[in-house]
Amino acid sequence: SIQCFSNDGRLDAQELKALLEIAERDGVIDDNEVRVLKKIIAQVRPEEIDQPLRDKIAKIEKKIGA
């Protein structure tokens, strides 16, 4: 997850998608992965969220019950 923020300091929809794919790789998003995804989403500042990222966040929050 650190690499997603390190390139330009911002998270984009493709980076978040890649993180979700890693979490889903074994077929289950476990509690630790949920915790990490929630923490990453919480770090995104509102002014950085474009529509594709907003859509991806909504999809992930639905999957993890956030």
PDB file of N, H, CA, C and O in Angstrom:
ATOM      1  N   SER A   1       0.810  -1.200   0.000  1.00  0.00           N
ATOM      2  CA  SER A   1       0.000   0.000   0.000  1.00  0.00           C
ATOM      3  C   SER A   1       0.851   1.261   0.000  1.00  0.00           C
ATOM      4  O   SER A   1       0.426   2.291  -0.522  1.00  0.00           O
ATOM      5  N   ILE A   2       2.024   1.198   0.566  1.00  0.00           N
ATOM      6  H   ILE A   2       2.370   0.361   0.990  1.00  0.00           H
ATOM      7  CA  ILE A   2       2.901   2.362   0.613  1.00  0.00           C
ATOM      8  C   ILE A   2       3.236   2.829  -0.801  1.00  0.00           C
ATOM      9  O   ILE A   2       3.291   4.034  -1.047  1.00  0.00           O
ATOM     10  N   GLN A   3       3.457   1.919  -1.720  1.00  0.00           N
ATOM     11  H   GLN A   3       3.411   0.940  -1.520  1.00  0.00           H
ATOM     12  CA  GLN A   3       3.827   2.287  -3.083  1.00  0.00           C
ATOM     13  C   GLN A   3       2.738   3.103  -3.773  1.00  0.00           C
ATOM     14  O   GLN A   3       3.045   3.930  -4.631  1.00  0.00           O
ATOM     15  N   CYS A   4       1.499   2.891  -3.420  1.00  0.00           N
ATOM     16  H   CYS A   4       1.250   2.219  -2.723  1.00  0.00           H
ATOM     17  CA  CYS A   4       0.408   3.624  -4.052  1.00  0.00           C
ATOM     18  C   CYS A   4       0.484   5.112  -3.742  1.00  0.00           C
ATOM     19  O   CYS A   4       0.137   5.938  -4.587  1.00  0.00           O
ATOM     20  N   PHE A   5       0.929   5.459  -2.552  1.00  0.00           N
ATOM     21  H   PHE A   5       1.211   4.789  -1.866  1.00  0.00           H
ATOM     22  CA  PHE A   5       1.025   6.858  -2.174  1.00  0.00           C
ATOM     23  C   PHE A   5       2.391   7.450  -2.504  1.00  0.00           C
ATOM     24  O   PHE A   5       2.525   8.670  -2.598  1.00  0.00           O
ATOM     25  N   SER A   6       3.395   6.616  -2.680  1.00  0.00           N
ATOM     26  H   SER A   6       3.286   5.625  -2.604  1.00  0.00           H
ATOM     27  CA  SER A   6       4.760   7.128  -2.804  1.00  0.00           C
ATOM     28  C   SER A   6       5.078   7.741  -4.158  1.00  0.00           C
ATOM     29  O   SER A   6       5.941   8.616  -4.235  1.00  0.00           O
ATOM     30  N   ASN A   7       4.422   7.321  -5.219  1.00  0.00           N
ATOM     31  H   ASN A   7       3.721   6.610  -5.157  1.00  0.00           H
ATOM     32  CA  ASN A   7       4.788   7.838  -6.531  1.00  0.00           C
ATOM     33  C   ASN A   7       4.451   9.312  -6.694  1.00  0.00           C
ATOM     34  O   ASN A   7       5.270  10.069  -7.216  1.00  0.00           O
ATOM     35  N   ASP A   8       3.284   9.738  -6.269  1.00  0.00           N
ATOM     36  H   ASP A   8       2.619   9.123  -5.845  1.00  0.00           H
ATOM     37  CA  ASP A   8       2.919  11.152  -6.360  1.00  0.00           C
ATOM     38  C   ASP A   8       2.220  11.640  -5.095  1.00  0.00           C
ATOM     39  O   ASP A   8       1.724  12.765  -5.042  1.00  0.00           O
ATOM     40  N   GLY A   9       2.186  10.789  -4.088  1.00  0.00           N
ATOM     41  H   GLY A   9       2.588   9.874  -4.131  1.00  0.00           H
ATOM     42  CA  GLY A   9       1.551  11.164  -2.831  1.00  0.00           C
ATOM     43  C   GLY A   9       0.039  11.067  -2.835  1.00  0.00           C
ATOM     44  O   GLY A   9      -0.615  11.440  -1.861  1.00  0.00           O
ATOM     45  N   ARG A  10      -0.517  10.569  -3.920  1.00  0.00           N
ATOM     46  H   ARG A  10       0.014  10.265  -4.712  1.00  0.00           H
ATOM     47  CA  ARG A  10      -1.969  10.459  -4.053  1.00  0.00           C
ATOM     48  C   ARG A  10      -2.343   9.048  -4.465  1.00  0.00           C
ATOM     49  O   ARG A  10      -1.551   8.325  -5.069  1.00  0.00           O
ATOM     50  N   LEU A  11      -3.547   8.680  -4.131  1.00  0.00           N
ATOM     51  H   LEU A  11      -4.190   9.268  -3.640  1.00  0.00           H
ATOM     52  CA  LEU A  11      -4.088   7.385  -4.512  1.00  0.00           C
ATOM     53  C   LEU A  11      -5.062   7.599  -5.659  1.00  0.00           C
ATOM     54  O   LEU A  11      -5.909   8.490  -5.600  1.00  0.00           O
ATOM     55  N   ASP A  12      -4.945   6.788  -6.703  1.00  0.00           N
ATOM     56  H   ASP A  12      -4.256   6.064  -6.751  1.00  0.00           H
ATOM     57  CA  ASP A  12      -5.926   6.895  -7.784  1.00  0.00           C
ATOM     58  C   ASP A  12      -6.723   5.600  -7.886  1.00  0.00           C
ATOM     59  O   ASP A  12      -6.424   4.624  -7.198  1.00  0.00           O
ATOM     60  N   ALA A  13      -7.720   5.596  -8.734  1.00  0.00           N
ATOM     61  H   ALA A  13      -7.962   6.389  -9.294  1.00  0.00           H
ATOM     62  CA  ALA A  13      -8.632   4.456  -8.836  1.00  0.00           C
ATOM     63  C   ALA A  13      -7.907   3.176  -9.247  1.00  0.00           C
ATOM     64  O   ALA A  13      -8.239   2.098  -8.755  1.00  0.00           O
ATOM     65  N   GLN A  14      -6.931   3.277 -10.135  1.00  0.00           N
ATOM     66  H   GLN A  14      -6.662   4.152 -10.535  1.00  0.00           H
ATOM     67  CA  GLN A  14      -6.208   2.084 -10.576  1.00  0.00           C
ATOM     68  C   GLN A  14      -5.364   1.490  -9.452  1.00  0.00           C
ATOM     69  O   GLN A  14      -5.272   0.270  -9.313  1.00  0.00           O
ATOM     70  N   GLU A  15      -4.749   2.361  -8.653  1.00  0.00           N
ATOM     71  H   GLU A  15      -4.824   3.352  -8.767  1.00  0.00           H
ATOM     72  CA  GLU A  15      -3.963   1.880  -7.521  1.00  0.00           C
ATOM     73  C   GLU A  15      -4.857   1.204  -6.489  1.00  0.00           C
ATOM     74  O   GLU A  15      -4.501   0.161  -5.940  1.00  0.00           O
ATOM     75  N   LEU A  16      -6.011   1.795  -6.228  1.00  0.00           N
ATOM     76  H   LEU A  16      -6.300   2.642  -6.674  1.00  0.00           H
ATOM     77  CA  LEU A  16      -6.945   1.204  -5.282  1.00  0.00           C
ATOM     78  C   LEU A  16      -7.479  -0.122  -5.816  1.00  0.00           C
ATOM     79  O   LEU A  16      -7.671  -1.068  -5.052  1.00  0.00           O
ATOM     80  N   LYS A  17      -7.716  -0.193  -7.105  1.00  0.00           N
ATOM     81  H   LYS A  17      -7.560   0.576  -7.726  1.00  0.00           H
ATOM     82  CA  LYS A  17      -8.151  -1.442  -7.737  1.00  0.00           C
ATOM     83  C   LYS A  17      -7.095  -2.525  -7.545  1.00  0.00           C
ATOM     84  O   LYS A  17      -7.428  -3.672  -7.248  1.00  0.00           O
ATOM     85  N   ALA A  18      -5.818  -2.163  -7.713  1.00  0.00           N
ATOM     86  H   ALA A  18      -5.547  -1.230  -7.954  1.00  0.00           H
ATOM     87  CA  ALA A  18      -4.732  -3.127  -7.540  1.00  0.00           C
ATOM     88  C   ALA A  18      -4.685  -3.638  -6.106  1.00  0.00           C
ATOM     89  O   ALA A  18      -4.450  -4.825  -5.878  1.00  0.00           O
ATOM     90  N   LEU A  19      -4.904  -2.758  -5.145  1.00  0.00           N
ATOM     91  H   LEU A  19      -5.095  -1.794  -5.331  1.00  0.00           H
ATOM     92  CA  LEU A  19      -4.920  -3.175  -3.745  1.00  0.00           C
ATOM     93  C   LEU A  19      -6.070  -4.139  -3.473  1.00  0.00           C
ATOM     94  O   LEU A  19      -5.898  -5.131  -2.765  1.00  0.00           O
ATOM     95  N   LEU A  20      -7.235  -3.849  -4.031  1.00  0.00           N
ATOM     96  H   LEU A  20      -7.374  -3.043  -4.606  1.00  0.00           H
ATOM     97  CA  LEU A  20      -8.381  -4.740  -3.858  1.00  0.00           C
ATOM     98  C   LEU A  20      -8.095  -6.103  -4.477  1.00  0.00           C
ATOM     99  O   LEU A  20      -8.449  -7.130  -3.899  1.00  0.00           O
ATOM    100  N   GLU A  21      -7.466  -6.124  -5.630  1.00  0.00           N
ATOM    101  H   GLU A  21      -7.178  -5.290  -6.100  1.00  0.00           H
ATOM    102  CA  GLU A  21      -7.141  -7.400  -6.281  1.00  0.00           C
ATOM    103  C   GLU A  21      -6.195  -8.229  -5.420  1.00  0.00           C
ATOM    104  O   GLU A  21      -6.322  -9.452  -5.353  1.00  0.00           O
ATOM    105  N   ILE A  22      -5.253  -7.570  -4.768  1.00  0.00           N
ATOM    106  H   ILE A  22      -5.149  -6.577  -4.823  1.00  0.00           H
ATOM    107  CA  ILE A  22      -4.346  -8.282  -3.867  1.00  0.00           C
ATOM    108  C   ILE A  22      -5.135  -8.870  -2.706  1.00  0.00           C
ATOM    109  O   ILE A  22      -4.927 -10.025  -2.334  1.00  0.00           O
ATOM    110  N   ALA A  23      -6.038  -8.083  -2.133  1.00  0.00           N
ATOM    111  H   ALA A  23      -6.207  -7.144  -2.435  1.00  0.00           H
ATOM    112  CA  ALA A  23      -6.838  -8.552  -1.001  1.00  0.00           C
ATOM    113  C   ALA A  23      -7.737  -9.722  -1.396  1.00  0.00           C
ATOM    114  O   ALA A  23      -7.978 -10.619  -0.589  1.00  0.00           O
ATOM    115  N   GLU A  24      -8.229  -9.716  -2.622  1.00  0.00           N
ATOM    116  H   GLU A  24      -8.033  -8.987  -3.278  1.00  0.00           H
ATOM    117  CA  GLU A  24      -9.149 -10.758  -3.090  1.00  0.00           C
ATOM    118  C   GLU A  24      -8.437 -11.981  -3.667  1.00  0.00           C
ATOM    119  O   GLU A  24      -9.089 -12.963  -4.019  1.00  0.00           O
ATOM    120  N   ARG A  25      -7.146 -11.932  -3.764  1.00  0.00           N
ATOM    121  H   ARG A  25      -6.617 -11.134  -3.477  1.00  0.00           H
ATOM    122  CA  ARG A  25      -6.387 -12.982  -4.450  1.00  0.00           C
ATOM    123  C   ARG A  25      -6.686 -14.387  -3.926  1.00  0.00           C
ATOM    124  O   ARG A  25      -6.742 -15.337  -4.707  1.00  0.00           O
ATOM    125  N   ASP A  26      -6.877 -14.526  -2.628  1.00  0.00           N
ATOM    126  H   ASP A  26      -6.832 -13.754  -1.993  1.00  0.00           H
ATOM    127  CA  ASP A  26      -7.151 -15.849  -2.061  1.00  0.00           C
ATOM    128  C   ASP A  26      -8.643 -16.152  -1.960  1.00  0.00           C
ATOM    129  O   ASP A  26      -9.038 -17.173  -1.397  1.00  0.00           O
ATOM    130  N   GLY A  27      -9.463 -15.266  -2.504  1.00  0.00           N
ATOM    131  H   GLY A  27      -9.142 -14.437  -2.961  1.00  0.00           H
ATOM    132  CA  GLY A  27     -10.899 -15.494  -2.521  1.00  0.00           C
ATOM    133  C   GLY A  27     -11.651 -14.926  -1.332  1.00  0.00           C
ATOM    134  O   GLY A  27     -12.882 -14.939  -1.315  1.00  0.00           O
ATOM    135  N   VAL A  28     -10.931 -14.428  -0.338  1.00  0.00           N
ATOM    136  H   VAL A  28      -9.931 -14.418  -0.351  1.00  0.00           H
ATOM    137  CA  VAL A  28     -11.549 -13.895   0.872  1.00  0.00           C
ATOM    138  C   VAL A  28     -10.816 -12.626   1.283  1.00  0.00           C
ATOM    139  O   VAL A  28      -9.585 -12.579   1.281  1.00  0.00           O
ATOM    140  N   ILE A  29     -11.577 -11.602   1.633  1.00  0.00           N
ATOM    141  H   ILE A  29     -12.576 -11.640   1.635  1.00  0.00           H
ATOM    142  CA  ILE A  29     -10.974 -10.397   2.200  1.00  0.00           C
ATOM    143  C   ILE A  29     -11.056 -10.559   3.710  1.00  0.00           C
ATOM    144  O   ILE A  29     -12.130 -10.431   4.299  1.00  0.00           O
ATOM    145  N   ASP A  30      -9.906 -10.843   4.338  1.00  0.00           N
ATOM    146  H   ASP A  30      -9.034 -10.947   3.859  1.00  0.00           H
ATOM    147  CA  ASP A  30      -9.909 -11.116   5.778  1.00  0.00           C
ATOM    148  C   ASP A  30      -9.946  -9.813   6.587  1.00  0.00           C
ATOM    149  O   ASP A  30      -9.864  -8.717   6.033  1.00  0.00           O
ATOM    150  N   ASP A  31     -10.072  -9.960   7.900  1.00  0.00           N
ATOM    151  H   ASP A  31     -10.139 -10.850   8.350  1.00  0.00           H
ATOM    152  CA  ASP A  31     -10.203  -8.794   8.773  1.00  0.00           C
ATOM    153  C   ASP A  31      -9.018  -7.842   8.667  1.00  0.00           C
ATOM    154  O   ASP A  31      -9.200  -6.625   8.693  1.00  0.00           O
ATOM    155  N   ASN A  32      -7.824  -8.374   8.549  1.00  0.00           N
ATOM    156  H   ASN A  32      -7.677  -9.363   8.528  1.00  0.00           H
ATOM    157  CA  ASN A  32      -6.638  -7.532   8.432  1.00  0.00           C
ATOM    158  C   ASN A  32      -6.667  -6.747   7.126  1.00  0.00           C
ATOM    159  O   ASN A  32      -6.334  -5.562   7.110  1.00  0.00           O
ATOM    160  N   GLU A  33      -7.057  -7.386   6.046  1.00  0.00           N
ATOM    161  H   GLU A  33      -7.328  -8.348   6.060  1.00  0.00           H
ATOM    162  CA  GLU A  33      -7.148  -6.705   4.752  1.00  0.00           C
ATOM    163  C   GLU A  33      -8.229  -5.632   4.791  1.00  0.00           C
ATOM    164  O   GLU A  33      -8.051  -4.558   4.216  1.00  0.00           O
ATOM    165  N   VAL A  34      -9.335  -5.904   5.453  1.00  0.00           N
ATOM    166  H   VAL A  34      -9.479  -6.777   5.920  1.00  0.00           H
ATOM    167  CA  VAL A  34     -10.400  -4.906   5.616  1.00  0.00           C
ATOM    168  C   VAL A  34      -9.853  -3.704   6.373  1.00  0.00           C
ATOM    169  O   VAL A  34     -10.093  -2.559   5.989  1.00  0.00           O
ATOM    170  N   ARG A  35      -9.118  -3.968   7.449  1.00  0.00           N
ATOM    171  H   ARG A  35      -8.923  -4.898   7.761  1.00  0.00           H
ATOM    172  CA  ARG A  35      -8.541  -2.893   8.259  1.00  0.00           C
ATOM    173  C   ARG A  35      -7.609  -2.025   7.417  1.00  0.00           C
ATOM    174  O   ARG A  35      -7.669  -0.797   7.479  1.00  0.00           O
ATOM    175  N   VAL A  36      -6.756  -2.665   6.636  1.00  0.00           N
ATOM    176  H   VAL A  36      -6.708  -3.663   6.585  1.00  0.00           H
ATOM    177  CA  VAL A  36      -5.808  -1.929   5.801  1.00  0.00           C
ATOM    178  C   VAL A  36      -6.539  -1.111   4.737  1.00  0.00           C
ATOM    179  O   VAL A  36      -6.218   0.059   4.530  1.00  0.00           O
ATOM    180  N   LEU A  37      -7.507  -1.710   4.068  1.00  0.00           N
ATOM    181  H   LEU A  37      -7.767  -2.660   4.236  1.00  0.00           H
ATOM    182  CA  LEU A  37      -8.258  -0.982   3.041  1.00  0.00           C
ATOM    183  C   LEU A  37      -8.976   0.228   3.638  1.00  0.00           C
ATOM    184  O   LEU A  37      -8.969   1.306   3.044  1.00  0.00           O
ATOM    185  N   LYS A  38      -9.592   0.059   4.804  1.00  0.00           N
ATOM    186  H   LYS A  38      -9.597  -0.817   5.287  1.00  0.00           H
ATOM    187  CA  LYS A  38     -10.277   1.180   5.453  1.00  0.00           C
ATOM    188  C   LYS A  38      -9.296   2.289   5.808  1.00  0.00           C
ATOM    189  O   LYS A  38      -9.590   3.471   5.634  1.00  0.00           O
ATOM    190  N   LYS A  39      -8.133   1.898   6.306  1.00  0.00           N
ATOM    191  H   LYS A  39      -7.894   0.937   6.448  1.00  0.00           H
ATOM    192  CA  LYS A  39      -7.125   2.899   6.679  1.00  0.00           C
ATOM    193  C   LYS A  39      -6.634   3.665   5.452  1.00  0.00           C
ATOM    194  O   LYS A  39      -6.460   4.883   5.504  1.00  0.00           O
ATOM    195  N   ILE A  40      -6.416   2.961   4.369  1.00  0.00           N
ATOM    196  H   ILE A  40      -6.558   1.972   4.326  1.00  0.00           H
ATOM    197  CA  ILE A  40      -5.964   3.612   3.138  1.00  0.00           C
ATOM    198  C   ILE A  40      -7.025   4.591   2.638  1.00  0.00           C
ATOM    199  O   ILE A  40      -6.707   5.729   2.292  1.00  0.00           O
ATOM    200  N   ILE A  41      -8.265   4.158   2.601  1.00  0.00           N
ATOM    201  H   ILE A  41      -8.524   3.234   2.882  1.00  0.00           H
ATOM    202  CA  ILE A  41      -9.352   5.024   2.135  1.00  0.00           C
ATOM    203  C   ILE A  41      -9.472   6.250   3.032  1.00  0.00           C
ATOM    204  O   ILE A  41      -9.714   7.354   2.544  1.00  0.00           O
ATOM    205  N   ALA A  42      -9.308   6.067   4.323  1.00  0.00           N
ATOM    206  H   ALA A  42      -9.112   5.170   4.720  1.00  0.00           H
ATOM    207  CA  ALA A  42      -9.422   7.182   5.273  1.00  0.00           C
ATOM    208  C   ALA A  42      -8.327   8.231   5.077  1.00  0.00           C
ATOM    209  O   ALA A  42      -8.510   9.390   5.450  1.00  0.00           O
ATOM    210  N   GLN A  43      -7.202   7.839   4.501  1.00  0.00           N
ATOM    211  H   GLN A  43      -7.054   6.897   4.198  1.00  0.00           H
ATOM    212  CA  GLN A  43      -6.094   8.758   4.304  1.00  0.00           C
ATOM    213  C   GLN A  43      -6.255   9.645   3.069  1.00  0.00           C
ATOM    214  O   GLN A  43      -5.518  10.618   2.907  1.00  0.00           O
ATOM    215  N   VAL A  44      -7.199   9.321   2.210  1.00  0.00           N
ATOM    216  H   VAL A  44      -7.797   8.530   2.341  1.00  0.00           H
ATOM    217  CA  VAL A  44      -7.409  10.102   0.996  1.00  0.00           C
ATOM    218  C   VAL A  44      -8.138  11.392   1.371  1.00  0.00           C
ATOM    219  O   VAL A  44      -9.203  11.365   1.989  1.00  0.00           O
ATOM    220  N   ARG A  45      -7.544  12.511   0.987  1.00  0.00           N
ATOM    221  H   ARG A  45      -6.679  12.532   0.486  1.00  0.00           H
ATOM    222  CA  ARG A  45      -8.168  13.804   1.281  1.00  0.00           C
ATOM    223  C   ARG A  45      -9.311  14.054   0.294  1.00  0.00           C
ATOM    224  O   ARG A  45      -9.200  13.708  -0.882  1.00  0.00           O
ATOM    225  N   PRO A  46     -10.398  14.648   0.764  1.00  0.00           N
ATOM    226  CA  PRO A  46     -11.574  14.863  -0.093  1.00  0.00           C
ATOM    227  C   PRO A  46     -11.247  15.584  -1.405  1.00  0.00           C
ATOM    228  O   PRO A  46     -11.830  15.269  -2.443  1.00  0.00           O
ATOM    229  N   GLU A  47     -10.334  16.536  -1.368  1.00  0.00           N
ATOM    230  H   GLU A  47      -9.860  16.792  -0.525  1.00  0.00           H
ATOM    231  CA  GLU A  47     -10.017  17.289  -2.585  1.00  0.00           C
ATOM    232  C   GLU A  47      -9.247  16.454  -3.609  1.00  0.00           C
ATOM    233  O   GLU A  47      -9.096  16.874  -4.756  1.00  0.00           O
ATOM    234  N   GLU A  48      -8.766  15.292  -3.215  1.00  0.00           N
ATOM    235  H   GLU A  48      -8.889  14.950  -2.283  1.00  0.00           H
ATOM    236  CA  GLU A  48      -8.038  14.409  -4.132  1.00  0.00           C
ATOM    237  C   GLU A  48      -8.944  13.401  -4.828  1.00  0.00           C
ATOM    238  O   GLU A  48      -8.504  12.691  -5.732  1.00  0.00           O
ATOM    239  N   ILE A  49     -10.193  13.337  -4.417  1.00  0.00           N
ATOM    240  H   ILE A  49     -10.551  13.914  -3.683  1.00  0.00           H
ATOM    241  CA  ILE A  49     -11.095  12.300  -4.937  1.00  0.00           C
ATOM    242  C   ILE A  49     -11.778  12.773  -6.214  1.00  0.00           C
ATOM    243  O   ILE A  49     -12.571  13.716  -6.205  1.00  0.00           O
ATOM    244  N   ASP A  50     -11.449  12.090  -7.319  1.00  0.00           N
ATOM    245  H   ASP A  50     -10.805  11.325  -7.326  1.00  0.00           H
ATOM    246  CA  ASP A  50     -12.154  12.345  -8.565  1.00  0.00           C
ATOM    247  C   ASP A  50     -13.256  11.288  -8.705  1.00  0.00           C
ATOM    248  O   ASP A  50     -13.377  10.406  -7.855  1.00  0.00           O
ATOM    249  N   GLN A  51     -14.040  11.371  -9.749  1.00  0.00           N
ATOM    250  H   GLN A  51     -13.942  12.088 -10.440  1.00  0.00           H
ATOM    251  CA  GLN A  51     -15.174  10.454  -9.892  1.00  0.00           C
ATOM    252  C   GLN A  51     -14.762   8.988  -9.988  1.00  0.00           C
ATOM    253  O   GLN A  51     -15.389   8.150  -9.340  1.00  0.00           O
ATOM    254  N   PRO A  52     -13.730   8.638 -10.772  1.00  0.00           N
ATOM    255  CA  PRO A  52     -13.338   7.223 -10.811  1.00  0.00           C
ATOM    256  C   PRO A  52     -12.911   6.694  -9.435  1.00  0.00           C
ATOM    257  O   PRO A  52     -13.231   5.559  -9.079  1.00  0.00           O
ATOM    258  N   LEU A  53     -12.198   7.508  -8.670  1.00  0.00           N
ATOM    259  H   LEU A  53     -11.938   8.430  -8.958  1.00  0.00           H
ATOM    260  CA  LEU A  53     -11.778   7.081  -7.340  1.00  0.00           C
ATOM    261  C   LEU A  53     -12.986   6.987  -6.414  1.00  0.00           C
ATOM    262  O   LEU A  53     -13.070   6.058  -5.611  1.00  0.00           O
ATOM    263  N   ARG A  54     -13.911   7.920  -6.508  1.00  0.00           N
ATOM    264  H   ARG A  54     -13.842   8.675  -7.160  1.00  0.00           H
ATOM    265  CA  ARG A  54     -15.130   7.886  -5.697  1.00  0.00           C
ATOM    266  C   ARG A  54     -15.911   6.601  -5.978  1.00  0.00           C
ATOM    267  O   ARG A  54     -16.409   5.956  -5.055  1.00  0.00           O
ATOM    268  N   ASP A  55     -16.013   6.238  -7.246  1.00  0.00           N
ATOM    269  H   ASP A  55     -15.609   6.762  -7.996  1.00  0.00           H
ATOM    270  CA  ASP A  55     -16.723   5.013  -7.626  1.00  0.00           C
ATOM    271  C   ASP A  55     -16.030   3.769  -7.064  1.00  0.00           C
ATOM    272  O   ASP A  55     -16.690   2.857  -6.568  1.00  0.00           O
ATOM    273  N   LYS A  56     -14.693   3.737  -7.145  1.00  0.00           N
ATOM    274  H   LYS A  56     -14.156   4.479  -7.548  1.00  0.00           H
ATOM    275  CA  LYS A  56     -13.936   2.593  -6.659  1.00  0.00           C
ATOM    276  C   LYS A  56     -14.044   2.492  -5.134  1.00  0.00           C
ATOM    277  O   LYS A  56     -14.181   1.393  -4.596  1.00  0.00           O
ATOM    278  N   ILE A  57     -13.984   3.617  -4.444  1.00  0.00           N
ATOM    279  H   ILE A  57     -13.872   4.510  -4.881  1.00  0.00           H
ATOM    280  CA  ILE A  57     -14.133   3.616  -2.988  1.00  0.00           C
ATOM    281  C   ILE A  57     -15.505   3.061  -2.614  1.00  0.00           C
ATOM    282  O   ILE A  57     -15.618   2.238  -1.706  1.00  0.00           O
ATOM    283  N   ALA A  58     -16.538   3.507  -3.308  1.00  0.00           N
ATOM    284  H   ALA A  58     -16.446   4.176  -4.045  1.00  0.00           H
ATOM    285  CA  ALA A  58     -17.899   3.034  -3.015  1.00  0.00           C
ATOM    286  C   ALA A  58     -17.995   1.526  -3.223  1.00  0.00           C
ATOM    287  O   ALA A  58     -18.612   0.829  -2.418  1.00  0.00           O
ATOM    288  N   LYS A  59     -17.395   1.021  -4.287  1.00  0.00           N
ATOM    289  H   LYS A  59     -16.894   1.588  -4.941  1.00  0.00           H
ATOM    290  CA  LYS A  59     -17.410  -0.419  -4.567  1.00  0.00           C
ATOM    291  C   LYS A  59     -16.717  -1.196  -3.452  1.00  0.00           C
ATOM    292  O   LYS A  59     -17.219  -2.220  -2.990  1.00  0.00           O
ATOM    293  N   ILE A  60     -15.566  -0.700  -3.029  1.00  0.00           N
ATOM    294  H   ILE A  60     -15.158   0.133  -3.404  1.00  0.00           H
ATOM    295  CA  ILE A  60     -14.805  -1.389  -1.986  1.00  0.00           C
ATOM    296  C   ILE A  60     -15.535  -1.327  -0.666  1.00  0.00           C
ATOM    297  O   ILE A  60     -15.616  -2.330   0.043  1.00  0.00           O
ATOM    298  N   GLU A  61     -16.074  -0.158  -0.318  1.00  0.00           N
ATOM    299  H   GLU A  61     -16.008   0.657  -0.894  1.00  0.00           H
ATOM    300  CA  GLU A  61     -16.806  -0.043   0.938  1.00  0.00           C
ATOM    301  C   GLU A  61     -18.003  -0.978   0.973  1.00  0.00           C
ATOM    302  O   GLU A  61     -18.336  -1.526   2.024  1.00  0.00           O
ATOM    303  N   LYS A  62     -18.640  -1.160  -0.153  1.00  0.00           N
ATOM    304  H   LYS A  62     -18.369  -0.715  -1.007  1.00  0.00           H
ATOM    305  CA  LYS A  62     -19.766  -2.102  -0.214  1.00  0.00           C
ATOM    306  C   LYS A  62     -19.275  -3.532   0.029  1.00  0.00           C
ATOM    307  O   LYS A  62     -19.918  -4.304   0.741  1.00  0.00           O
ATOM    308  N   LYS A  63     -18.133  -3.875  -0.567  1.00  0.00           N
ATOM    309  H   LYS A  63     -17.610  -3.248  -1.145  1.00  0.00           H
ATOM    310  CA  LYS A  63     -17.589  -5.225  -0.399  1.00  0.00           C
ATOM    311  C   LYS A  63     -17.142  -5.514   1.020  1.00  0.00           C
ATOM    312  O   LYS A  63     -17.294  -6.634   1.508  1.00  0.00           O
ATOM    313  N   ILE A  64     -16.588  -4.503   1.687  1.00  0.00           N
ATOM    314  H   ILE A  64     -16.465  -3.593   1.291  1.00  0.00           H
ATOM    315  CA  ILE A  64     -16.023  -4.753   3.017  1.00  0.00           C
ATOM    316  C   ILE A  64     -16.970  -4.328   4.140  1.00  0.00           C
ATOM    317  O   ILE A  64     -16.642  -4.458   5.319  1.00  0.00           O
ATOM    318  N   GLY A  65     -18.135  -3.824   3.769  1.00  0.00           N
ATOM    319  H   GLY A  65     -18.401  -3.718   2.811  1.00  0.00           H
ATOM    320  CA  GLY A  65     -19.121  -3.443   4.773  1.00  0.00           C
ATOM    321  C   GLY A  65     -18.748  -2.198   5.544  1.00  0.00           C
ATOM    322  O   GLY A  65     -19.035  -2.089   6.736  1.00  0.00           O
ATOM    323  N   ALA A  66     -18.115  -1.269   4.876  1.00  0.00           N
ATOM    324  H   ALA A  66     -17.882  -1.358   3.908  1.00  0.00           H
ATOM    325  CA  ALA A  66     -17.715  -0.013   5.554  1.00  0.00           C
ATOM    326  C   ALA A  66     -18.824   0.996   5.509  1.00  0.00           C
ATOM    327  O   ALA A  66     -18.672   2.104   6.024  1.00  0.00           O
TER     328      ALA A  66
END
